[in-house]
């Protein structure tokens, strides 16, 4: 099983928190030393621009989980 580096991206008002982007950059350094991928994990809605920013900071992939609100009938 391939092991990669996953970084959870915290957001506030649909913008990434700076320390999350810094974590991607640090993970990228580690990933190059160990031949791994950096996967940014986003949870929320309307985060397409955040996903783009993650790629700019070095993410190889972005896992984007969109929230769906379901009510019990």
N, C-alpha and C positions, 0 to 999 in steps of 0.2 A: 504494500500500500504506500503510495506516495504521500509524503508529509510536506505541507507547505506552511507558510506563515499567514495567519489571518489577523487582520486589524479591524476592530470595531470602530466605526466612525461616528462619534457623537456629533449631533447637530443641534443648533439653536436657531429658531426662525428660518429653517431651510438653508442654513449656512453651516459649513463644517467648523467645529471648534479647532483652533489652531494646533493644539497639542495632538489632536488626532492626525492631522496632516504631517506633523513632525514625526509621529510614530510610523507613518508609512515610509517616510524618508529613511528612518533608522532601520526599519524592517528590510528595505531595499538593499542597504549595505550588507546586512546579515545574509540576505538571500543570495547575493552574488558570491559570498564566501562559501556558501553551502549548496549552491546550485538548486535553489528552491524558488517558487513563485510567491509573490505577495498578493494576497486576496483581501481587498477592502470589503467590509460588510456594512451595508446601509439598511436601516429599518425605518420606514416612514412613507410619506407621500410627497410627490413633487420634488424629487431629489435628483433630477437629471443633471442639473448644473453641478451638484456636489459630486456626482459620479465622474463627470469630466475632470473636476479638480483632483480627484483621487488619482486618475491616470497621469495628470500633470506632475504629481508628487512621487510617482514611481510604482503605482499599483499595476500589476500585470492583468488582473481581473477584478471585476466589481460584482459582488453578490448583492443584489438589490431586492429586498423583501418589502413589498408594498402592503400596507395594512388594509385589511378589509373588515369592516365592522359588521358582525352578524348578530342579530338579536334572536333570542329564543322565541318560537311562535306561541 
